């Protein structure tokens, strides 16, 4: 992989070449994550692009890998309520 220069300014901001900005899709306010350091060599990556959220429907699927099952939780809650009410 070819290397590219990234200049860090005194205020902590950075300046990249236009080619690097285009390749990494850097825009004002973009952050870079440090991936690896070997001696004086640093490897960064641009975080995955974030989708804009315009409403609650844009949140659909964001917890797809989350182990929670709302239906199971509601069934368990209902069983607890039925037990409590039958006393």
Secondary structure as GFF3:
##gff-version 3
##sequence-region A 1 87
A	DSSP	beta_strand	6	8	.	.	.	ID=ss1
A	DSSP	beta_strand	14	16	.	.	.	ID=ss2
A	DSSP	alpha_helix	18	24	.	.	.	ID=ss3
A	DSSP	beta_strand	32	38	.	.	.	ID=ss4
A	DSSP	beta_strand	41	46	.	.	.	ID=ss5
A	DSSP	three_ten_helix	56	59	.	.	.	ID=ss6
A	DSSP	alpha_helix	70	85	.	.	.	ID=ss7
###
